[in-house]
Structures are given as structure tokens and as C-alpha cells.
Amino acid sequence: MSKDKKRIVVAGGGAAGMCAAVCAARSGAEVTVLEKNNILGKKLSMTGNGRCNLTNLKIDDSFYNAASRARMKTWLEKFGPLDTIEFFRSLGIVTMSEEGYVYPVSEQAISVVKALENELIRLGVSVVYNSQLKSIEHKDATYSVKTSEGLYECDKVIIATGSLSGAKTTMSTGDGYYICKKLGMNVKDTFPALVGFKTADEDIMPAAGVRSNAEISFYLGEELLTSEKGEVQLLSDGISGIPVMQASRDIIRLVSENKLVYALLDLYPEYDEDSFDRLINEMLRLRDNRSIVELLSGFGNSNINEMILKRMKLSPTMKVSNISESMLRCIFENYRKLKFNIKECSGYLQSQVTTGGISLGDINDDFSFEKDDGIYVIGELVDVDGRCGGYNLQFAWTSGYIAGNAAAI
Ligand SMILES: Cc1cc2nc3c(=O)[nH]c(=O)nc-3n(C[C@H](O)[C@H](O)[C@H](O)COP(=O)(O)OP(=O)(O)OC[C@H]3O[C@@H](n4cnc5c(N)ncnc54)[C@H](O)[C@@H]3O)c2cc1C
């Protein structure tokens, strides 16, 4: 073995860790991956509803929460979506794009995990399973990496232990935050993100299970916090769906501080004020002997209609002719401003990512620790989180590629 060959330990065999290990080994390093689970890439195998949304062709730094947008831009320029597609092509993974969202043509996330795993084997990377990183000690020119099953000596360490988000089975327990803190890094407060919310509204039950293309806007008092369009899902105790998850990144801190955040759901997002007003006037012309539930049956989903009538304390069988015009207007306007009072988020277990983490202020451009540049921190552990749509995996590949190559030098 060449004297210059770097011995690198990668703690965490998820998306970022496997990418870093492949890149470091391709650059000639001797790499060992320590993985707490008994398999590699458990969370990766669950991504994109099992299809793995690898990256997104519509990308720039604005898709991320990062303390430095300029650095995010530079990182994406170093290794962006096209590089990701080429990287996976080199592993035998052919990709396809659906309006910019990139998936493997197999539409199976497990094929992505297996391709990375096979490349690690081909490159002679040693993978140790059931090995939980406990601590890292800098000894002279080397590092002593302590795990649940033994000690590893190396020249560089890459910490890629992920976040707190995802199902229990992914073992996402956030070990890295504690370990990095002990090494002297600043850890920004963490919160679940890309997550749904529980609401304080007890009358939501009849609408449970409804999915509707809508616009959802979140407010604190009169202030509009954020707005998203897409398929909103109503649950028995809350709201979810992609638009709610996207918005969660902007409101999670306020919700955690118990601020009175509320959401207004617009079920007629394609209508402007005038056209919706005309629509209401047309509906008012149908004010005859039919019941209110009959009138609403063509206006909204029956479960939502039931919820709105319950909320307005109106009997579904009430004759429309017995309801005043102003009251009818009020009923219709609910379809533009259906209010939900946000109680709390659905928690780390239900979240796709964690916002917060290792401060960018402690990390050099190659993802090494500013105070000890033989230690690298990558992936979701870092205080960077992206929108839903392939952006978080892209950051895992980007940080893995940059750190893996830098560590091997
Ligand atoms: C259900 C779900 C679906 C998602 N879908 C998408 C998607 O389609 N597109 C997208 O861009 N993003 C998606 N994400 C987010 C994406 O999966 C993560 O951002 C990404 O996996 C982060 O990569 P990572 O390597 O930093 O962490 P992880 O992939 O979580 O990997 C961390 C690894 O470290 C191991 N580990 C933890 N602690 C230790 C320790 N002490 N010692 C050793 N090993 C340890 C873990 O077992 C794990 O294997 C999804 C997330 C979830 C939960």
C-alpha cells in the first residue's frame, strides 16, 4: 500500500456517506464505512415513496434553507443535478425526469442503494455493519474512532450519520449532533421539517381522507407567512400533503414557540375575486326548494361540505330558500378561506427532513471542520435543508462528493 494512501473512516452508510465513500475510494483512499444498521441506505430505500426522487433539474440555492446562499450556490456548481445523473450512470443507474423531478428508470429506490453498495464492493471499501459511532479523538496526526464494536485508526473521518427524521426503522436518532457538539461544533436548534401539522379544530373529522388541489396560506395574525399550491390532504386530526410539507420549513419555528399560526385553504385557487363572485351569484340563482347539502353537492367534496355545514351549525337538510343570501355567501366563501388552527407538527417520525444542525459557520467549503480539518460533516446532519422534490438527496450527493474527494487528497 502506498504511504500516501489516506485511511478514511466514513461514519454512516446512508446517501451522503455512501456517496462520499465511493468518491474517496475512486480517488485512491482506503475507506471503511461504519453503519449502525445491519444494512446500508435504509432511509434511501424508502425515499420518493419507494421510487427515490434522486435530484431535480429545476434547482438553485433558493430551494434551500442555508445560512449562506452564496456557498450553497458554489456547492451546487461543483456537483449539481447533471453531475448526479452522470454519477449514477457510472454506477449503472439510468434516470428519467418527470417535469424536472429525476428518478431511476427502475422506479425502485432499492436499485439505487444496491448500485452504491456494489460500487463500494468493487472499490474494495470495507463496510462494518451494526457499528455505531460513539466518539472521535484526534491523536497526533491520526484519529481514533470509537464505535459500539471497536476502535478504528485513520487519517480522516467523515461524519454522515444523518438527522432525526424518518421512521423508527431507519434508526435516525441524531447521534451525530451530540458527537459533533462534543468535538466543539455549534449545533443550530433542530426541528422536524417537510412534515404535516395537527390542528386544534375538532370539526375536521368529516373531511378526513379528502385530497384536494388547493392553495394553502399560513398566517400569524394578519401577516402572510407562506403560501403553497398542490394536493392538500385532510386528516382526522390535521393537514398534510406536499404543499403543507413545503410550507412547514417556513413556519415550524413559530409553531414550536406556540405562536397562533393558522392556515386558510382555498379550494378554488384558479378563480380570482371577480370570477369567484360571479360563480357565487350563479349559485344564488339556484336558491329554491332544494336542501343546502344538495346545492353544495356540485360545489365541493361532500365530506368538506359536511364539515363546513357543521362548522356553521347548519342542518344539511335545511331548505336553501330558508337561508338568507348573506348566509349563503358566507357558506360559499368558506371554500376560499377554510380555516385550520395549527396546534403542533406531526413530529420527527413523520417528517422527511430535519431543519437545523451543524452550523455552516463551523464548516469549510470542502465540508471539513474549521477547527480540525481532518474531520468532515456531510448530508442532513449539516444545517441545510431543501424543499421536497429531490433537493435533500441532491445535498447528500453534493456534500458527499465534495468531502469524499477532498478527504482523499
Ligand atoms: C420517508 C422519506 C422519504 C424521503 N424522500 C426523499 C426523496 O424522494 N428525495 C429527496 O431528495 N429526499 C428525500 N428524503 C430525505 C432524504 O432521505 C434525506 O435527506 C437523506 O437520506 C439524507 O442523507 P444522509 O446520508 O445525510 O442521512 P441518512 O440517509 O439518514 O443516512 C445516515 C446513516 O447513518 C447511520 N447512522 C446513524 N447514526 C449512526 C452512528 N452513530 N454510527 C454509524 N452509523 C450511524 C444511519 O443508520 C444511516 O444509514 C426522504 C426522507 C424520508 C424520511
The ligand as a MOL file (V3000), in Angstrom:
LIG
                    3D

  0  0  0     0  0            999 V3000
M  V30 BEGIN CTAB
M  V30 COUNTS 53 58 0 0 0
M  V30 BEGIN ATOM
M  V30 1 C -39.8710 8.8570 4.0460 0
M  V30 2 C -38.8200 9.7520 3.4430 0
M  V30 3 C -38.8260 9.9790 2.0760 0
M  V30 4 C -37.8730 10.8380 1.5100 0
M  V30 5 N -37.8770 11.0210 0.1550 0
M  V30 6 C -36.9510 11.8310 -0.4100 0
M  V30 7 C -36.8810 11.9840 -1.8230 0
M  V30 8 O -37.5940 11.3240 -2.5850 0
M  V30 9 N -35.9710 12.8680 -2.3210 0
M  V30 10 C -35.1190 13.5810 -1.5080 0
M  V30 11 O -34.3320 14.3830 -2.0140 0
M  V30 12 N -35.1170 13.4000 -0.1710 0
M  V30 13 C -35.9920 12.5350 0.3920 0
M  V30 14 N -35.9810 12.3370 1.7470 0
M  V30 15 C -34.8920 12.9590 2.5390 0
M  V30 16 C -33.5820 12.1500 2.3340 0
M  V30 17 O -33.8550 10.7820 2.5090 0
M  V30 18 C -32.5020 12.5810 3.3210 0
M  V30 19 O -32.3090 13.9710 3.2320 0
M  V30 20 C -31.1790 11.8600 3.0240 0
M  V30 21 O -31.3430 10.4640 3.1430 0
M  V30 22 C -30.0950 12.3380 3.9780 0
M  V30 23 O -28.9360 11.5900 3.7330 0
M  V30 24 P -27.8790 11.3400 4.8930 0
M  V30 25 O -26.8750 10.4160 4.3360 0
M  V30 26 O -27.4430 12.6300 5.4590 0
M  V30 27 O -28.6970 10.6080 6.0460 0
M  V30 28 P -29.3040 9.1230 6.0380 0
M  V30 29 O -29.7050 8.7510 4.6690 0
M  V30 30 O -30.3180 9.1070 7.1170 0
M  V30 31 O -28.0680 8.2140 6.4400 0
M  V30 32 C -27.4860 8.2550 7.7170 0
M  V30 33 C -26.9000 6.8890 8.0030 0
M  V30 34 O -26.1240 6.9430 9.1930 0
M  V30 35 C -26.4330 5.8160 10.0030 0
M  V30 36 N -26.1260 6.1850 11.3900 0
M  V30 37 C -26.8350 6.9730 12.2260 0
M  V30 38 N -26.1840 7.1250 13.3940 0
M  V30 39 C -25.0370 6.4030 13.2900 0
M  V30 40 C -23.9400 6.1540 14.1660 0
M  V30 41 N -23.8740 6.6850 15.3980 0
M  V30 42 N -22.9260 5.3650 13.7300 0
M  V30 43 C -22.9550 4.7970 12.4790 0
M  V30 44 N -23.9750 4.9960 11.6120 0
M  V30 45 C -24.9950 5.8010 12.0160 0
M  V30 46 C -27.9110 5.5580 9.7310 0
M  V30 47 O -28.2800 4.2350 10.0650 0
M  V30 48 C -27.9780 5.8410 8.2310 0
M  V30 49 O -27.6830 4.6930 7.4630 0
M  V30 50 C -36.9080 11.4800 2.3370 0
M  V30 51 C -36.9070 11.2320 3.7100 0
M  V30 52 C -37.8480 10.3710 4.2690 0
M  V30 53 C -37.8240 10.1140 5.7510 0
M  V30 END ATOM
M  V30 BEGIN BOND
M  V30 1 1 1 2
M  V30 2 1 2 3
M  V30 3 2 2 52
M  V30 4 2 3 4
M  V30 5 1 4 5
M  V30 6 1 4 50
M  V30 7 2 5 6
M  V30 8 1 6 7
M  V30 9 1 6 13
M  V30 10 2 7 8
M  V30 11 1 7 9
M  V30 12 1 9 10
M  V30 13 2 10 11
M  V30 14 1 10 12
M  V30 15 2 12 13
M  V30 16 1 13 14
M  V30 17 1 14 15
M  V30 18 1 14 50
M  V30 19 1 15 16
M  V30 20 1 16 17
M  V30 21 1 16 18
M  V30 22 1 18 19
M  V30 23 1 18 20
M  V30 24 1 20 21
M  V30 25 1 20 22
M  V30 26 1 22 23
M  V30 27 1 23 24
M  V30 28 2 24 25
M  V30 29 1 24 26
M  V30 30 1 24 27
M  V30 31 1 27 28
M  V30 32 2 28 29
M  V30 33 1 28 30
M  V30 34 1 28 31
M  V30 35 1 31 32
M  V30 36 1 32 33
M  V30 37 1 33 34
M  V30 38 1 33 48
M  V30 39 1 34 35
M  V30 40 1 35 36
M  V30 41 1 35 46
M  V30 42 1 36 37
M  V30 43 1 36 45
M  V30 44 2 37 38
M  V30 45 1 38 39
M  V30 46 1 39 40
M  V30 47 2 39 45
M  V30 48 1 40 41
M  V30 49 2 40 42
M  V30 50 1 42 43
M  V30 51 2 43 44
M  V30 52 1 44 45
M  V30 53 1 46 47
M  V30 54 1 46 48
M  V30 55 1 48 49
M  V30 56 2 50 51
M  V30 57 1 51 52
M  V30 58 1 52 53
M  V30 END BOND
M  V30 END CTAB
M  END
